[in-house]
Amino acid sequence: MKDSTTKIIRRYDRIARFYDLVEGSMEMMIPEDKRREVFEGLAGNLLEIGVGTGKNIKLYPANLCVTAIDFSSKMLAKARDKAGILNKNVELLLMDAQQMSFNDNTFDYVVATCVFCSVPDPIKGFKEIRRVLKPGGKAIFIEHVRSEQRLLGLLMDIMNPLTVNLYGANINRRTEANILEAGFDSLEVTNLWKDIVKKIVITNKK
């Protein structure tokens, strides 16, 4: 798993300089207003996993104390530039979601948008989220997943090796099942684009 993580980090380091252009194709499926809704009404300590180049930084409410992590140093450098330009107070840390250094029960909220397609061991990542999330805290995800439509799902399976090799993203993850396997329950799931892009909200009942 360590070798797999290293390979994906290198891929994201490689594409960091033009990642925003690549990610622009996702705007059709996940417009900014859907991302903004993720942060509405939140207060307290928030962790954003996979901050990337900082696409969500401008959406952070002023009353949040935000920590944001990414395992790519070059992506994180882009995020730091954006935080500076936007004058946003956010702690940006180089860290792997599969092995976080935070204490148990640290955060009121954990957020990730289109991240767990790239985490080499997503179940391990979700277990880490459960660990650092306070009892009663909420995790909010926007993720693209494998379609359950027969032909579309098969096409995603066929294309997946290409997307993984290009930039480390799996397009055929069954994320809801992975979350449940990590020990969460009571998932609230909303389809945002067909059955491929979903908003998933979880209350931590540990």
KOLTORSE-296666 format. One record per residue: residue in three letters; chain; z, x, y of N, C-alpha, C in turn. Coordinates in nm, 3 decimals, decimal comma. Example, Ala and Ser with C-alpha at 12.3 -4.5 7.8 and 13.67 -1.06 7.14 Angstrom:
2
[rec 'Ala'; 'A'; [0,780; 1,319; -0,569]; [0,780; 1,230; -0,450]; [0,780; 1,320; -0,330]];
[rec 'Ser'; 'A'; [0,708; 1,285; -0,225]; [0,714; 1,367; -0,106]; [0,787; 1,290; 0,003]];
% end
This chain:
206
[rec 'Met'; 'A'; [0,000; 0,082; -0,122]; [0,000; 0,000; 0,000]; [0,000; 0,085; 0,127]];
[rec 'Lys'; 'A'; [0,068; 0,200; 0,121]; [0,071; 0,290; 0,236]; [-0,069; 0,338; 0,270]];
[rec 'Asp'; 'A'; [-0,148; 0,375; 0,167]; [-0,285; 0,419; 0,190]; [-0,370; 0,308; 0,252]];
[rec 'Ser'; 'A'; [-0,351; 0,186; 0,202]; [-0,424; 0,071; 0,254]; [-0,389; 0,047; 0,400]];
[rec 'Thr'; 'A'; [-0,261; 0,055; 0,434]; [-0,219; 0,037; 0,572]; [-0,279; 0,144; 0,662]];
[rec 'Thr'; 'A'; [-0,278; 0,268; 0,617]; [-0,334; 0,378; 0,695]; [-0,483; 0,355; 0,724]];
[rec 'Lys'; 'A'; [-0,557; 0,309; 0,623]; [-0,701; 0,284; 0,641]; [-0,725; 0,176; 0,747]];
[rec 'Ile'; 'A'; [-0,645; 0,070; 0,743]; [-0,665; -0,039; 0,838]; [-0,626; 0,004; 0,979]];
[rec 'Ile'; 'A'; [-0,518; 0,081; 0,991]; [-0,480; 0,135; 1,122]; [-0,594; 0,217; 1,180]];
[rec 'Arg'; 'A'; [-0,655; 0,302; 1,098]; [-0,765; 0,385; 1,146]; [-0,883; 0,300; 1,192]];
[rec 'Arg'; 'A'; [-0,909; 0,191; 1,120]; [-1,019; 0,103; 1,160]; [-0,992; 0,039; 1,296]];
[rec 'Tyr'; 'A'; [-0,868; -0,006; 1,318]; [-0,835; -0,066; 1,447]; [-0,833; 0,038; 1,558]];
[rec 'Asp'; 'A'; [-0,787; 0,158; 1,529]; [-0,796; 0,266; 1,628]; [-0,941; 0,290; 1,667]];
[rec 'Arg'; 'A'; [-1,029; 0,282; 1,567]; [-1,171; 0,312; 1,590]; [-1,237; 0,207; 1,679]];
[rec 'Ile'; 'A'; [-1,200; 0,080; 1,663]; [-1,268; -0,026; 1,738]; [-1,191; -0,070; 1,862]];
[rec 'Ala'; 'A'; [-1,079; -0,006; 1,893]; [-0,994; -0,051; 2,004]; [-1,071; -0,059; 2,135]];
[rec 'Arg'; 'A'; [-1,159; 0,037; 2,159]; [-1,228; 0,045; 2,289]; [-1,318; -0,075; 2,314]];
[rec 'Phe'; 'A'; [-1,371; -0,136; 2,207]; [-1,457; -0,254; 2,228]; [-1,406; -0,376; 2,151]];
[rec 'Tyr'; 'A'; [-1,278; -0,376; 2,116]; [-1,222; -0,487; 2,037]; [-1,230; -0,619; 2,113]];
[rec 'Asp'; 'A'; [-1,207; -0,617; 2,244]; [-1,209; -0,743; 2,320]; [-1,346; -0,810; 2,311]];
[rec 'Leu'; 'A'; [-1,452; -0,731; 2,305]; [-1,586; -0,788; 2,290]; [-1,605; -0,849; 2,153]];
[rec 'Val'; 'A'; [-1,554; -0,780; 2,050]; [-1,564; -0,831; 1,913]; [-1,486; -0,961; 1,901]];
[rec 'Glu'; 'A'; [-1,364; -0,963; 1,958]; [-1,279; -1,081; 1,945]; [-1,329; -1,199; 2,027]];
[rec 'Gly'; 'A'; [-1,419; -1,173; 2,120]; [-1,471; -1,281; 2,202]; [-1,534; -1,392; 2,121]];
[rec 'Ser'; 'A'; [-1,586; -1,360; 2,003]; [-1,647; -1,462; 1,919]; [-1,546; -1,563; 1,868]];
[rec 'Met'; 'A'; [-1,414; -1,526; 1,871]; [-1,310; -1,617; 1,825]; [-1,281; -1,725; 1,928]];
[rec 'Glu'; 'A'; [-1,325; -1,709; 2,052]; [-1,292; -1,804; 2,157]; [-1,346; -1,943; 2,126]];
[rec 'Met'; 'A'; [-1,456; -1,950; 2,053]; [-1,511; -2,080; 2,016]; [-1,411; -2,157; 1,930]];
[rec 'Met'; 'A'; [-1,342; -2,085; 1,841]; [-1,249; -2,149; 1,749]; [-1,108; -2,159; 1,805]];
[rec 'Ile'; 'A'; [-1,070; -2,060; 1,888]; [-0,934; -2,059; 1,943]; [-0,942; -2,036; 2,093]];
[rec 'Pro'; 'A'; [-0,970; -2,140; 2,172]; [-0,976; -2,124; 2,317]; [-0,839; -2,090; 2,374]];
[rec 'Glu'; 'A'; [-0,839; -2,039; 2,497]; [-0,714; -1,990; 2,557]; [-0,607; -2,098; 2,566]];
[rec 'Asp'; 'A'; [-0,646; -2,225; 2,589]; [-0,545; -2,330; 2,602]; [-0,465; -2,347; 2,473]];
[rec 'Lys'; 'A'; [-0,527; -2,321; 2,358]; [-0,454; -2,330; 2,231]; [-0,354; -2,216; 2,217]];
[rec 'Arg'; 'A'; [-0,393; -2,097; 2,262]; [-0,299; -1,985; 2,263]; [-0,184; -2,013; 2,360]];
[rec 'Arg'; 'A'; [-0,217; -2,067; 2,475]; [-0,114; -2,095; 2,576]; [-0,009; -2,191; 2,522]];
[rec 'Glu'; 'A'; [-0,053; -2,290; 2,445]; [0,039; -2,388; 2,389]; [0,144; -2,324; 2,299]];
[rec 'Val'; 'A'; [0,109; -2,212; 2,237]; [0,204; -2,143; 2,148]; [0,330; -2,103; 2,224]];
[rec 'Phe'; 'A'; [0,317; -2,066; 2,351]; [0,428; -2,013; 2,429]; [0,498; -2,118; 2,515]];
[rec 'Glu'; 'A'; [0,443; -2,238; 2,522]; [0,500; -2,340; 2,609]; [0,638; -2,384; 2,559]];
[rec 'Gly'; 'A'; [0,733; -2,391; 2,650]; [0,866; -2,439; 2,618]; [0,957; -2,339; 2,549]];
[rec 'Leu'; 'A'; [0,911; -2,215; 2,531]; [0,993; -2,116; 2,463]; [1,084; -2,045; 2,563]];
[rec 'Ala'; 'A'; [1,203; -2,006; 2,516]; [1,298; -1,932; 2,599]; [1,381; -1,842; 2,508]];
[rec 'Gly'; 'A'; [1,434; -1,735; 2,564]; [1,517; -1,644; 2,485]; [1,439; -1,520; 2,445]];
[rec 'Asn'; 'A'; [1,471; -1,466; 2,328]; [1,408; -1,343; 2,279]; [1,290; -1,375; 2,189]];
[rec 'Leu'; 'A'; [1,175; -1,322; 2,222]; [1,053; -1,348; 2,145]; [0,992; -1,218; 2,098]];
[rec 'Leu'; 'A'; [0,945; -1,218; 1,976]; [0,870; -1,106; 1,919]; [0,727; -1,150; 1,896]];
[rec 'Glu'; 'A'; [0,631; -1,077; 1,955]; [0,491; -1,099; 1,919]; [0,448; -0,989; 1,824]];
[rec 'Ile'; 'A'; [0,400; -1,029; 1,709]; [0,352; -0,934; 1,608]; [0,201; -0,920; 1,623]];
[rec 'Gly'; 'A'; [0,153; -0,796; 1,620]; [0,010; -0,773; 1,633]; [-0,040; -0,805; 1,771]];
[rec 'Val'; 'A'; [0,022; -0,745; 1,873]; [-0,017; -0,774; 2,011]; [-0,159; -0,727; 2,039]];
[rec 'Gly'; 'A'; [-0,209; -0,632; 1,960]; [-0,347; -0,586; 1,976]; [-0,370; -0,526; 2,114]];
[rec 'Thr'; 'A'; [-0,477; -0,568; 2,180]; [-0,508; -0,519; 2,315]; [-0,439; -0,600; 2,423]];
[rec 'Gly'; 'A'; [-0,353; -0,693; 2,383]; [-0,273; -0,768; 2,480]; [-0,334; -0,896; 2,529]];
[rec 'Lys'; 'A'; [-0,412; -0,961; 2,446]; [-0,479; -1,084; 2,486]; [-0,382; -1,192; 2,533]];
[rec 'Asn'; 'A'; [-0,263; -1,196; 2,471]; [-0,168; -1,303; 2,503]; [-0,071; -1,268; 2,615]];
[rec 'Ile'; 'A'; [-0,073; -1,145; 2,662]; [0,030; -1,102; 2,758]; [0,030; -1,189; 2,884]];
[rec 'Lys'; 'A'; [-0,086; -1,226; 2,931]; [-0,091; -1,308; 3,053]; [-0,034; -1,447; 3,032]];
[rec 'Leu'; 'A'; [-0,013; -1,487; 2,907]; [0,037; -1,621; 2,876]; [0,188; -1,627; 2,862]];
[rec 'Tyr'; 'A'; [0,255; -1,510; 2,865]; [0,400; -1,509; 2,847]; [0,470; -1,578; 2,965]];
[rec 'Pro'; 'A'; [0,556; -1,677; 2,938]; [0,636; -1,738; 3,046]; [0,736; -1,637; 3,102]];
[rec 'Ala'; 'A'; [0,773; -1,657; 3,228]; [0,862; -1,563; 3,295]; [1,002; -1,562; 3,236]];
[rec 'Asn'; 'A'; [1,043; -1,673; 3,171]; [1,181; -1,683; 3,121]; [1,198; -1,626; 2,981]];
[rec 'Leu'; 'A'; [1,094; -1,563; 2,927]; [1,103; -1,504; 2,793]; [1,133; -1,355; 2,803]];
[rec 'Cys'; 'A'; [1,217; -1,308; 2,713]; [1,237; -1,164; 2,696]; [1,151; -1,123; 2,577]];
[rec 'Val'; 'A'; [1,038; -1,055; 2,605]; [0,934; -1,034; 2,504]; [0,934; -0,890; 2,454]];
[rec 'Thr'; 'A'; [0,933; -0,878; 2,321]; [0,903; -0,752; 2,253]; [0,774; -0,773; 2,176]];
[rec 'Ala'; 'A'; [0,682; -0,681; 2,186]; [0,553; -0,696; 2,118]; [0,522; -0,567; 2,042]];
[rec 'Ile'; 'A'; [0,472; -0,583; 1,919]; [0,445; -0,466; 1,836]; [0,301; -0,465; 1,786]];
[rec 'Asp'; 'A'; [0,255; -0,345; 1,753]; [0,126; -0,329; 1,686]; [0,130; -0,196; 1,611]];
[rec 'Phe'; 'A'; [0,054; -0,187; 1,501]; [0,055; -0,062; 1,425]; [-0,058; 0,032; 1,462]];
[rec 'Ser'; 'A'; [-0,140; -0,007; 1,561]; [-0,247; 0,078; 1,610]; [-0,209; 0,132; 1,747]];
[rec 'Ser'; 'A'; [-0,196; 0,261; 1,761]; [-0,156; 0,321; 1,889]; [-0,263; 0,299; 1,996]];
[rec 'Lys'; 'A'; [-0,389; 0,298; 1,956]; [-0,496; 0,282; 2,055]; [-0,508; 0,138; 2,103]];
[rec 'Met'; 'A'; [-0,482; 0,042; 2,014]; [-0,476; -0,099; 2,057]; [-0,358; -0,118; 2,151]];
[rec 'Leu'; 'A'; [-0,246; -0,056; 2,116]; [-0,125; -0,070; 2,196]; [-0,144; -0,010; 2,336]];
[rec 'Ala'; 'A'; [-0,219; 0,098; 2,346]; [-0,248; 0,157; 2,476]; [-0,323; 0,059; 2,566]];
[rec 'Lys'; 'A'; [-0,416; -0,015; 2,508]; [-0,488; -0,118; 2,583]; [-0,392; -0,227; 2,631]];
[rec 'Ala'; 'A'; [-0,298; -0,267; 2,544]; [-0,200; -0,369; 2,580]; [-0,111; -0,321; 2,694]];
[rec 'Arg'; 'A'; [-0,072; -0,194; 2,692]; [0,012; -0,139; 2,799]; [-0,063; -0,143; 2,934]];
[rec 'Asp'; 'A'; [-0,192; -0,113; 2,929]; [-0,272; -0,120; 3,052]; [-0,272; -0,263; 3,107]];
[rec 'Lys'; 'A'; [-0,291; -0,362; 3,019]; [-0,295; -0,501; 3,064]; [-0,161; -0,545; 3,119]];
[rec 'Ala'; 'A'; [-0,051; -0,507; 3,051]; [0,082; -0,543; 3,098]; [0,107; -0,487; 3,238]];
[rec 'Gly'; 'A'; [0,061; -0,364; 3,262]; [0,076; -0,304; 3,393]; [-0,004; -0,377; 3,500]];
[rec 'Ile'; 'A'; [-0,128; -0,408; 3,469]; [-0,214; -0,478; 3,564]; [-0,157; -0,616; 3,597]];
[rec 'Leu'; 'A'; [-0,103; -0,684; 3,497]; [-0,049; -0,819; 3,514]; [0,096; -0,819; 3,563]];
[rec 'Asn'; 'A'; [0,156; -0,699; 3,572]; [0,296; -0,685; 3,614]; [0,388; -0,769; 3,525]];
[rec 'Lys'; 'A'; [0,365; -0,762; 3,395]; [0,446; -0,835; 3,297]; [0,549; -0,740; 3,237]];
[rec 'Asn'; 'A'; [0,672; -0,786; 3,231]; [0,780; -0,707; 3,174]; [0,788; -0,735; 3,024]];
[rec 'Val'; 'A'; [0,730; -0,647; 2,945]; [0,727; -0,664; 2,799]; [0,751; -0,527; 2,735]];
[rec 'Glu'; 'A'; [0,834; -0,524; 2,632]; [0,859; -0,400; 2,559]; [0,752; -0,387; 2,450]];
[rec 'Leu'; 'A'; [0,670; -0,288; 2,460]; [0,559; -0,266; 2,366]; [0,594; -0,150; 2,275]];
[rec 'Leu'; 'A'; [0,593; -0,176; 2,143]; [0,638; -0,077; 2,046]; [0,534; -0,055; 1,937]];
[rec 'Leu'; 'A'; [0,517; 0,070; 1,897]; [0,432; 0,103; 1,783]; [0,513; 0,078; 1,656]];
[rec 'Met'; 'A'; [0,473; -0,024; 1,579]; [0,552; -0,062; 1,463]; [0,466; -0,144; 1,366]];
[rec 'Asp'; 'A'; [0,497; -0,130; 1,239]; [0,427; -0,201; 1,131]; [0,504; -0,329; 1,098]];
[rec 'Ala'; 'A'; [0,437; -0,443; 1,098]; [0,500; -0,571; 1,068]; [0,559; -0,575; 0,927]];
[rec 'Gln'; 'A'; [0,509; -0,490; 0,839]; [0,559; -0,488; 0,701]; [0,693; -0,416; 0,688]];
[rec 'Gln'; 'A'; [0,731; -0,341; 0,792]; [0,854; -0,263; 0,787]; [0,906; -0,245; 0,930]];
[rec 'Met'; 'A'; [0,972; -0,347; 0,981]; [1,019; -0,346; 1,118]; [1,158; -0,284; 1,127]];
[rec 'Ser'; 'A'; [1,186; -0,221; 1,239]; [1,314; -0,150; 1,257]; [1,420; -0,236; 1,326]];
[rec 'Phe'; 'A'; [1,388; -0,361; 1,354]; [1,484; -0,449; 1,421]; [1,596; -0,490; 1,326]];
[rec 'Asn'; 'A'; [1,712; -0,521; 1,384]; [1,823; -0,573; 1,306]; [1,793; -0,715; 1,258]];
[rec 'Asp'; 'A'; [1,863; -0,758; 1,155]; [1,853; -0,896; 1,109]; [1,890; -0,991; 1,223]];
[rec 'Asn'; 'A'; [1,827; -1,110; 1,220]; [1,865; -1,219; 1,311]; [1,859; -1,178; 1,459]];
[rec 'Thr'; 'A'; [1,751; -1,111; 1,497]; [1,738; -1,060; 1,634]; [1,668; -1,158; 1,727]];
[rec 'Phe'; 'A'; [1,566; -1,230; 1,679]; [1,478; -1,305; 1,768]; [1,492; -1,456; 1,752]];
[rec 'Asp'; 'A'; [1,476; -1,525; 1,867]; [1,474; -1,671; 1,867]; [1,339; -1,724; 1,821]];
[rec 'Tyr'; 'A'; [1,234; -1,648; 1,853]; [1,097; -1,688; 1,818]; [1,019; -1,565; 1,772]];
[rec 'Val'; 'A'; [0,928; -1,587; 1,679]; [0,829; -1,487; 1,641]; [0,692; -1,554; 1,649]];
[rec 'Val'; 'A'; [0,598; -1,485; 1,711]; [0,463; -1,540; 1,732]; [0,361; -1,439; 1,682]];
[rec 'Ala'; 'A'; [0,254; -1,490; 1,622]; [0,139; -1,407; 1,585]; [0,013; -1,492; 1,594]];
[rec 'Thr'; 'A'; [-0,091; -1,437; 1,652]; [-0,218; -1,509; 1,661]; [-0,329; -1,423; 1,600]];
[rec 'Cys'; 'A'; [-0,382; -1,471; 1,490]; [-0,490; -1,403; 1,417]; [-0,451; -1,261; 1,380]];
[rec 'Val'; 'A'; [-0,338; -1,249; 1,313]; [-0,283; -1,119; 1,277]; [-0,277; -1,100; 1,125]];
[rec 'Phe'; 'A'; [-0,234; -1,203; 1,053]; [-0,203; -1,184; 0,912]; [-0,327; -1,178; 0,822]];
[rec 'Cys'; 'A'; [-0,444; -1,184; 0,881]; [-0,566; -1,151; 0,808]; [-0,574; -0,999; 0,787]];
[rec 'Ser'; 'A'; [-0,500; -0,923; 0,870]; [-0,512; -0,777; 0,868]; [-0,390; -0,706; 0,813]];
[rec 'Val'; 'A'; [-0,281; -0,776; 0,792]; [-0,161; -0,713; 0,735]; [-0,187; -0,687; 0,587]];
[rec 'Pro'; 'A'; [-0,181; -0,563; 0,541]; [-0,217; -0,533; 0,402]; [-0,139; -0,615; 0,299]];
[rec 'Asp'; 'A'; [-0,007; -0,628; 0,320]; [0,075; -0,709; 0,230]; [0,136; -0,822; 0,313]];
[rec 'Pro'; 'A'; [0,065; -0,935; 0,328]; [0,113; -1,041; 0,417]; [0,246; -1,099; 0,375]];
[rec 'Ile'; 'A'; [0,272; -1,109; 0,245]; [0,399; -1,164; 0,200]; [0,514; -1,076; 0,245]];
[rec 'Lys'; 'A'; [0,498; -0,946; 0,236]; [0,600; -0,853; 0,285]; [0,621; -0,871; 0,435]];
[rec 'Gly'; 'A'; [0,512; -0,891; 0,508]; [0,522; -0,914; 0,652]; [0,597; -1,042; 0,684]];
[rec 'Phe'; 'A'; [0,568; -1,149; 0,612]; [0,638; -1,276; 0,636]; [0,786; -1,265; 0,599]];
[rec 'Lys'; 'A'; [0,818; -1,190; 0,497]; [0,959; -1,168; 0,461]; [1,032; -1,094; 0,571]];
[rec 'Glu'; 'A'; [0,964; -0,998; 0,634]; [1,024; -0,926; 0,746]; [1,048; -1,020; 0,864]];
[rec 'Ile'; 'A'; [0,954; -1,109; 0,889]; [0,973; -1,207; 0,996]; [1,094; -1,294; 0,968]];
[rec 'Arg'; 'A'; [1,106; -1,338; 0,845]; [1,221; -1,422; 0,808]; [1,352; -1,346; 0,829]];
[rec 'Arg'; 'A'; [1,350; -1,216; 0,804]; [1,470; -1,134; 0,819]; [1,512; -1,121; 0,965]];
[rec 'Val'; 'A'; [1,415; -1,094; 1,054]; [1,450; -1,067; 1,194]; [1,464; -1,195; 1,277]];
[rec 'Leu'; 'A'; [1,423; -1,308; 1,223]; [1,431; -1,436; 1,293]; [1,570; -1,497; 1,274]];
[rec 'Lys'; 'A'; [1,629; -1,542; 1,384]; [1,761; -1,603; 1,377]; [1,759; -1,732; 1,294]];
[rec 'Pro'; 'A'; [1,869; -1,768; 1,230]; [1,878; -1,900; 1,166]; [1,851; -2,009; 1,270]];
[rec 'Gly'; 'A'; [1,763; -2,101; 1,236]; [1,724; -2,204; 1,331]; [1,613; -2,161; 1,425]];
[rec 'Gly'; 'A'; [1,577; -2,032; 1,422]; [1,467; -1,984; 1,505]; [1,333; -2,032; 1,452]];
[rec 'Lys'; 'A'; [1,229; -2,016; 1,533]; [1,097; -2,065; 1,494]; [0,995; -1,952; 1,492]];
[rec 'Ala'; 'A'; [0,907; -1,959; 1,394]; [0,790; -1,872; 1,386]; [0,667; -1,958; 1,410]];
[rec 'Ile'; 'A'; [0,578; -1,911; 1,496]; [0,459; -1,987; 1,533]; [0,338; -1,898; 1,512]];
[rec 'Phe'; 'A'; [0,245; -1,945; 1,432]; [0,126; -1,866; 1,400]; [0,000; -1,945; 1,431]];
[rec 'Ile'; 'A'; [-0,101; -1,876; 1,480]; [-0,239; -1,926; 1,474]; [-0,314; -1,829; 1,385]];
[rec 'Glu'; 'A'; [-0,366; -1,878; 1,274]; [-0,432; -1,791; 1,176]; [-0,560; -1,855; 1,125]];
[rec 'His'; 'A'; [-0,658; -1,769; 1,097]; [-0,776; -1,818; 1,027]; [-0,758; -1,790; 0,879]];
[rec 'Val'; 'A'; [-0,794; -1,887; 0,796]; [-0,766; -1,882; 0,652]; [-0,892; -1,920; 0,575]];
[rec 'Arg'; 'A'; [-0,881; -1,906; 0,446]; [-0,993; -1,944; 0,360]; [-1,011; -2,095; 0,360]];
[rec 'Ser'; 'A'; [-1,134; -2,141; 0,378]; [-1,163; -2,283; 0,370]; [-1,148; -2,333; 0,227]];
[rec 'Glu'; 'A'; [-1,098; -2,454; 0,212]; [-1,089; -2,515; 0,080]; [-1,214; -2,595; 0,045]];
[rec 'Gln'; 'A'; [-1,312; -2,598; 0,137]; [-1,440; -2,657; 0,103]; [-1,512; -2,562; 0,006]];
[rec 'Arg'; 'A'; [-1,565; -2,616; -0,100]; [-1,611; -2,533; -0,212]; [-1,713; -2,428; -0,169]];
[rec 'Leu'; 'A'; [-1,821; -2,470; -0,103]; [-1,928; -2,375; -0,070]; [-1,885; -2,279; 0,041]];
[rec 'Leu'; 'A'; [-1,816; -2,332; 0,141]; [-1,772; -2,248; 0,252]; [-1,669; -2,146; 0,204]];
[rec 'Gly'; 'A'; [-1,577; -2,191; 0,119]; [-1,477; -2,099; 0,064]; [-1,542; -1,988; -0,017]];
[rec 'Leu'; 'A'; [-1,644; -2,023; -0,096]; [-1,715; -1,924; -0,176]; [-1,787; -1,824; -0,086]];
[rec 'Leu'; 'A'; [-1,848; -1,872; 0,022]; [-1,916; -1,784; 0,116]; [-1,817; -1,687; 0,181]];
[rec 'Met'; 'A'; [-1,700; -1,735; 0,215]; [-1,597; -1,649; 0,274]; [-1,551; -1,543; 0,174]];
[rec 'Asp'; 'A'; [-1,543; -1,581; 0,047]; [-1,507; -1,483; -0,056]; [-1,612; -1,373; -0,067]];
[rec 'Ile'; 'A'; [-1,739; -1,413; -0,058]; [-1,849; -1,317; -0,071]; [-1,852; -1,223; 0,050]];
[rec 'Met'; 'A'; [-1,826; -1,277; 0,169]; [-1,833; -1,197; 0,291]; [-1,709; -1,111; 0,313]];
[rec 'Asn'; 'A'; [-1,600; -1,143; 0,247]; [-1,472; -1,078; 0,277]; [-1,476; -0,925; 0,264]];
[rec 'Pro'; 'A'; [-1,536; -0,868; 0,158]; [-1,538; -0,721; 0,151]; [-1,605; -0,656; 0,272]];
[rec 'Leu'; 'A'; [-1,707; -0,721; 0,328]; [-1,776; -0,667; 0,445]; [-1,683; -0,665; 0,566]];
[rec 'Thr'; 'A'; [-1,613; -0,776; 0,592]; [-1,526; -0,781; 0,710]; [-1,406; -0,686; 0,695]];
[rec 'Val'; 'A'; [-1,356; -0,673; 0,572]; [-1,245; -0,580; 0,549]; [-1,289; -0,437; 0,577]];
[rec 'Asn'; 'A'; [-1,406; -0,400; 0,529]; [-1,454; -0,263; 0,548]; [-1,493; -0,233; 0,693]];
[rec 'Leu'; 'A'; [-1,539; -0,336; 0,765]; [-1,578; -0,315; 0,904]; [-1,458; -0,295; 0,995]];
[rec 'Tyr'; 'A'; [-1,358; -0,389; 0,985]; [-1,244; -0,375; 1,075]; [-1,112; -0,424; 1,016]];
[rec 'Gly'; 'A'; [-1,104; -0,432; 0,884]; [-0,976; -0,455; 0,819]; [-0,928; -0,598; 0,813]];
[rec 'Ala'; 'A'; [-1,013; -0,695; 0,848]; [-0,970; -0,834; 0,851]; [-1,017; -0,909; 0,727]];
[rec 'Asn'; 'A'; [-0,922; -0,970; 0,656]; [-0,955; -1,058; 0,544]; [-0,982; -1,199; 0,595]];
[rec 'Ile'; 'A'; [-1,095; -1,255; 0,560]; [-1,127; -1,391; 0,607]; [-1,100; -1,496; 0,501]];
[rec 'Asn'; 'A'; [-1,044; -1,455; 0,388]; [-1,021; -1,552; 0,281]; [-0,875; -1,556; 0,236]];
[rec 'Arg'; 'A'; [-0,783; -1,528; 0,328]; [-0,641; -1,535; 0,296]; [-0,596; -1,681; 0,284]];
[rec 'Arg'; 'A'; [-0,505; -1,706; 0,190]; [-0,440; -1,837; 0,177]; [-0,300; -1,823; 0,238]];
[rec 'Thr'; 'A'; [-0,297; -1,832; 0,368]; [-0,179; -1,795; 0,445]; [-0,062; -1,891; 0,423]];
[rec 'Glu'; 'A'; [-0,090; -2,019; 0,411]; [0,020; -2,114; 0,388]; [0,095; -2,080; 0,259]];
[rec 'Ala'; 'A'; [0,022; -2,051; 0,154]; [0,084; -2,015; 0,026]; [0,164; -1,886; 0,040]];
[rec 'Asn'; 'A'; [0,112; -1,790; 0,115]; [0,183; -1,664; 0,136]; [0,315; -1,685; 0,209]];
[rec 'Ile'; 'A'; [0,313; -1,772; 0,308]; [0,435; -1,802; 0,384]; [0,541; -1,863; 0,293]];
[rec 'Leu'; 'A'; [0,501; -1,956; 0,211]; [0,595; -2,020; 0,119]; [0,650; -1,920; 0,018]];
[rec 'Glu'; 'A'; [0,565; -1,831; -0,030]; [0,610; -1,731; -0,126]; [0,710; -1,634; -0,063]];
[rec 'Ala'; 'A'; [0,702; -1,617; 0,068]; [0,795; -1,528; 0,137]; [0,933; -1,591; 0,158]];
[rec 'Gly'; 'A'; [0,948; -1,719; 0,122]; [1,079; -1,783; 0,129]; [1,095; -1,887; 0,237]];
[rec 'Phe'; 'A'; [0,993; -1,907; 0,320]; [0,998; -2,013; 0,421]; [0,970; -2,148; 0,355]];
[rec 'Asp'; 'A'; [1,010; -2,256; 0,424]; [0,970; -2,389; 0,382]; [0,951; -2,474; 0,507]];
[rec 'Ser'; 'A'; [0,924; -2,600; 0,488]; [0,909; -2,695; 0,600]; [0,802; -2,650; 0,699]];
[rec 'Leu'; 'A'; [0,685; -2,619; 0,649]; [0,574; -2,579; 0,735]; [0,516; -2,701; 0,807]];
[rec 'Glu'; 'A'; [0,490; -2,686; 0,934]; [0,418; -2,787; 1,012]; [0,280; -2,730; 1,043]];
[rec 'Val'; 'A'; [0,177; -2,787; 0,985]; [0,043; -2,728; 0,992]; [-0,053; -2,822; 1,066]];
[rec 'Thr'; 'A'; [-0,126; -2,766; 1,162]; [-0,226; -2,841; 1,237]; [-0,358; -2,767; 1,229]];
[rec 'Asn'; 'A'; [-0,465; -2,837; 1,192]; [-0,599; -2,776; 1,192]; [-0,651; -2,770; 1,336]];
[rec 'Leu'; 'A'; [-0,690; -2,650; 1,379]; [-0,745; -2,631; 1,513]; [-0,897; -2,625; 1,512]];
[rec 'Trp'; 'A'; [-0,954; -2,573; 1,404]; [-1,100; -2,567; 1,390]; [-1,134; -2,580; 1,243]];
[rec 'Lys'; 'A'; [-1,194; -2,698; 1,209]; [-1,220; -2,732; 1,070]; [-1,092; -2,711; 0,988]];
[rec 'Asp'; 'A'; [-1,104; -2,656; 0,866]; [-0,982; -2,623; 0,791]; [-0,965; -2,471; 0,782]];
[rec 'Ile'; 'A'; [-1,026; -2,402; 0,880]; [-1,025; -2,255; 0,879]; [-0,921; -2,198; 0,975]];
[rec 'Val'; 'A'; [-0,912; -2,253; 1,095]; [-0,814; -2,205; 1,193]; [-0,699; -2,305; 1,200]];
[rec 'Lys'; 'A'; [-0,578; -2,256; 1,179]; [-0,461; -2,344; 1,171]; [-0,350; -2,294; 1,262]];
[rec 'Lys'; 'A'; [-0,276; -2,389; 1,317]; [-0,149; -2,357; 1,383]; [-0,038; -2,393; 1,285]];
[rec 'Ile'; 'A'; [0,048; -2,295; 1,260]; [0,156; -2,313; 1,162]; [0,289; -2,287; 1,233]];
[rec 'Val'; 'A'; [0,378; -2,387; 1,227]; [0,510; -2,375; 1,289]; [0,616; -2,386; 1,181]];
[rec 'Ile'; 'A'; [0,711; -2,292; 1,181]; [0,814; -2,286; 1,079]; [0,950; -2,275; 1,146]];
[rec 'Thr'; 'A'; [1,046; -2,354; 1,100]; [1,185; -2,337; 1,142]; [1,258; -2,262; 1,033]];
[rec 'Asn'; 'A'; [1,326; -2,154; 1,071]; [1,394; -2,069; 0,975]; [1,525; -2,134; 0,932]];
[rec 'Lys'; 'A'; [1,533; -2,173; 0,807]; [1,650; -2,245; 0,757]; [1,742; -2,158; 0,672]];
[rec 'Lys'; 'A'; [1,729; -2,028; 0,683]; [1,811; -1,938; 0,598]; [1,959; -1,953; 0,630]];
% end
